């Protein structure tokens, strides 16, 4: 099983559910897990059980799925989307992405320029200005504190302080569900990030920083209009 299989499952669900398909991402992943196990049993990973193999697949492909879901609407706003790994790994980037990479890099002084660990980058194709970065994980505990760290690093430099930092997640452990009693992950989102968008059918207590995924594009539109 690969990302294309996951995308086909998503498109099939979208035909049935329409715009509300984002609420069923966790259900989609459960279905994908069964198919993934069937493939894994044919070619088991040496010295690893299926759960380990599935976690690696799920983490890597959730970010690809989120990028796929948002790309069309983001591009309709005149913006572009690129995967963070493609900037990190490539040694020969086209001019446009090379400029984006430079505008995203964090200056560590004598220790050089380094890219933040982010999954998705949204930028202006004419100016190469980075508008926002997105981290996307199944649960907050996987990388929320690190995401907060990158936001603080952006704020320390005039060249990057405008970059918004978002987290998109199915939040399968329910960290974002309630305002009170607040969990550490939600506290980090509320204080250190620019927002988190939840792919869920569960009821959550929303705030200015914690919202259902359906609000993401509208918030991006407002951010873009405030820049003009």
C-alpha positions as CSV (number, residue, x, y, z in Angstrom):
1,X,0.0,0.0,0.0
2,X,1.2,3.5,-0.8
3,X,0.0,7.1,-0.7
4,X,-1.9,6.7,-4.0
5,X,-4.0,3.9,-2.4
6,X,-4.7,6.2,0.6
7,X,-5.7,9.0,-1.8
8,X,-8.1,6.7,-3.6
9,X,-9.8,5.8,-0.3
10,X,-10.1,9.5,0.5
11,X,-11.6,10.4,-2.9
12,X,-14.1,7.6,-2.5
13,X,-15.2,8.9,0.9
14,X,-15.3,12.5,-0.5
15,X,-17.8,11.3,-3.1
16,X,-20.1,10.2,-0.3
17,X,-19.5,12.9,2.3
18,X,-18.6,16.0,0.3
19,X,-16.9,18.8,2.3
20,X,-17.4,17.0,5.6
21,X,-15.0,14.3,4.5
22,X,-12.3,15.8,6.8
23,X,-14.3,14.6,9.8
24,X,-13.7,11.0,8.8
25,X,-9.9,11.0,8.5
26,X,-9.5,8.8,11.6
27,X,-12.0,6.3,10.1
28,X,-10.2,6.5,6.8
29,X,-6.9,5.6,8.5
30,X,-8.5,2.6,10.2
31,X,-9.6,1.3,6.8
32,X,-6.2,2.0,5.4
33,X,-4.6,0.1,8.3
34,X,-6.4,-3.1,7.3
35,X,-5.3,-2.9,3.7
36,X,-1.8,-2.0,4.9
37,X,-1.7,-5.1,7.0
38,X,-2.7,-7.3,4.1
39,X,0.2,-6.0,2.1
40,X,2.6,-6.3,5.1
41,X,1.7,-9.9,5.6
42,X,2.8,-10.7,2.1
43,X,6.2,-8.9,2.7
44,X,6.8,-8.6,6.5
45,X,9.3,-6.0,7.6
46,X,12.3,-7.9,9.1
47,X,12.6,-7.5,12.9
48,X,9.6,-5.2,13.1
49,X,5.9,-5.9,13.9
50,X,3.1,-4.5,11.8
51,X,2.3,-1.7,14.3
52,X,5.7,-0.2,13.9
53,X,5.4,-0.4,10.1
54,X,1.9,1.1,10.2
55,X,2.9,4.0,12.5
56,X,5.7,5.0,10.1
57,X,3.3,4.7,7.1
58,X,0.6,6.7,8.8
59,X,2.8,9.5,10.0
60,X,4.5,10.0,6.6
61,X,1.3,9.8,4.6
62,X,-1.0,11.8,6.8
63,X,1.1,14.9,6.0
64,X,0.9,14.1,2.3
65,X,-2.9,13.7,2.6
66,X,-3.3,17.0,4.4
67,X,-1.2,18.7,1.7
68,X,-3.4,17.1,-1.0
69,X,-6.6,18.2,0.7
70,X,-5.5,21.9,1.0
71,X,-3.5,22.5,-2.2
72,X,-6.4,23.2,-4.6
73,X,-8.0,25.8,-2.4
74,X,-4.7,27.4,-1.4
75,X,-3.7,27.7,-5.0
76,X,-7.1,29.4,-5.8
77,X,-5.9,32.2,-3.5
78,X,-2.9,32.7,-5.6
79,X,-0.5,31.0,-3.2
80,X,1.6,27.8,-3.6
81,X,2.2,24.8,-1.4
82,X,5.4,22.8,-1.0
83,X,6.4,19.9,1.1
84,X,9.1,20.7,3.7
85,X,11.0,17.5,3.0
86,X,11.5,18.5,-0.6
87,X,13.3,21.6,0.5
88,X,15.4,19.8,3.1
89,X,16.6,16.9,1.0
90,X,17.1,18.4,-2.4
91,X,20.5,19.7,-3.3
92,X,19.4,21.2,-6.6
93,X,16.3,23.3,-6.3
94,X,14.7,25.4,-9.0
95,X,15.1,29.2,-8.4
96,X,11.6,29.6,-6.9
97,X,12.0,26.9,-4.3
98,X,15.6,28.0,-3.6
99,X,14.3,31.5,-2.7
100,X,11.6,30.0,-0.5
101,X,14.2,27.9,1.3
102,X,16.3,31.0,2.0
103,X,13.3,32.9,3.3
104,X,12.3,30.1,5.6
105,X,15.8,29.3,7.0
106,X,16.6,30.2,10.6
107,X,19.8,31.9,11.4
108,X,21.9,30.2,14.1
109,X,24.7,32.7,13.8
110,X,28.1,31.0,13.6
111,X,26.3,27.7,13.4
112,X,24.7,28.6,10.0
113,X,21.3,28.6,8.5
114,X,19.0,25.7,9.1
115,X,15.5,24.8,8.0
116,X,12.8,24.2,10.6
117,X,11.1,20.8,10.8
118,X,7.8,21.6,9.2
119,X,5.7,19.4,6.9
120,X,4.0,21.9,4.6
121,X,4.9,25.5,3.5
122,X,2.5,28.0,2.0
123,X,4.2,30.9,0.1
124,X,3.6,33.7,-2.5
125,X,4.9,32.5,-5.9
126,X,5.7,36.0,-7.1
127,X,7.7,37.3,-4.1
128,X,8.6,33.9,-2.6
129,X,7.5,35.2,0.8
130,X,6.6,32.4,3.2
131,X,3.1,33.0,4.6
132,X,2.7,30.0,6.8
133,X,4.1,26.6,7.8
134,X,2.0,23.5,8.8
135,X,3.0,20.5,10.9
136,X,0.6,17.6,10.6
137,X,0.6,14.6,13.0
138,X,-1.9,12.1,14.2
139,X,-1.6,13.3,17.8
140,X,-0.2,16.4,19.4
141,X,2.3,14.6,21.5
142,X,4.2,13.6,18.4
143,X,5.6,17.1,17.7
144,X,3.6,19.9,19.3
145,X,6.4,21.2,21.6
146,X,8.9,21.2,18.7
147,X,6.4,23.1,16.6
148,X,6.1,25.7,19.4
149,X,9.9,26.0,19.4
150,X,10.0,26.8,15.7
151,X,7.4,29.5,16.1
152,X,9.6,31.1,18.8
153,X,12.7,30.9,16.5
154,X,10.7,32.6,13.7
155,X,9.8,35.5,16.1
156,X,13.4,36.1,17.0
157,X,14.3,37.2,13.4
158,X,12.9,40.2,11.5
159,X,13.1,38.1,8.3
160,X,10.8,35.3,9.6
161,X,8.7,36.8,12.4
162,X,5.7,37.2,10.1
163,X,5.5,33.5,9.4
164,X,2.4,31.8,10.8
165,X,2.8,28.4,12.4
166,X,-0.1,26.0,12.3
167,X,-0.8,22.4,13.4
168,X,-3.3,20.2,11.6
169,X,-4.3,16.9,13.3
170,X,-7.0,14.3,13.8
171,X,-6.0,14.7,17.5
172,X,-6.7,11.0,18.1
173,X,-5.8,11.3,21.8
174,X,-8.2,14.2,22.4
175,X,-5.7,16.7,23.6
176,X,-7.5,19.6,22.0
177,X,-11.1,18.5,23.0
178,X,-11.6,20.7,26.1
179,X,-10.5,24.1,27.3
180,X,-10.7,23.0,30.9
181,X,-9.0,21.1,32.3
182,X,-6.4,22.2,29.8
183,X,-3.8,19.6,28.6
184,X,-0.2,20.6,28.0
185,X,-0.6,20.2,24.2
186,X,-3.6,22.6,24.1
187,X,-1.7,25.1,26.3
188,X,1.2,25.1,23.8
189,X,-1.2,25.7,20.9
190,X,-3.1,28.5,22.7
191,X,0.1,30.3,23.8
192,X,2.9,29.5,21.3
193,X,1.2,28.7,17.9
194,X,-1.0,30.7,15.5
195,X,-3.6,28.0,15.5
196,X,-4.5,24.3,15.3
197,X,-7.2,22.8,13.0
198,X,-8.8,19.5,14.0
199,X,-9.8,16.7,11.5
200,X,-12.6,15.1,13.6
201,X,-16.2,14.3,13.9
202,X,-16.0,14.7,17.7
203,X,-17.3,17.8,19.4
204,X,-14.5,20.1,20.5
205,X,-14.5,23.3,22.5
206,X,-13.2,25.8,20.0
207,X,-11.3,29.0,20.5
208,X,-9.4,31.6,18.4
209,X,-6.5,29.1,18.3
210,X,-8.3,25.7,18.2
211,X,-10.9,25.1,15.5
212,X,-12.4,22.5,13.3
213,X,-10.5,22.1,10.0
214,X,-13.4,23.6,8.0
215,X,-12.2,27.1,9.2
216,X,-8.6,26.8,7.9
217,X,-9.1,28.3,4.4
218,X,-11.3,31.1,5.7
219,X,-8.6,32.0,8.3
220,X,-5.9,31.8,5.5
221,X,-8.0,34.2,3.4
222,X,-8.2,36.7,6.3
223,X,-4.5,36.4,6.8
224,X,-3.9,37.1,3.1
225,X,-6.3,40.1,3.1
226,X,-4.6,41.6,6.2
227,X,-1.3,41.6,4.3
228,X,-2.6,43.9,1.6
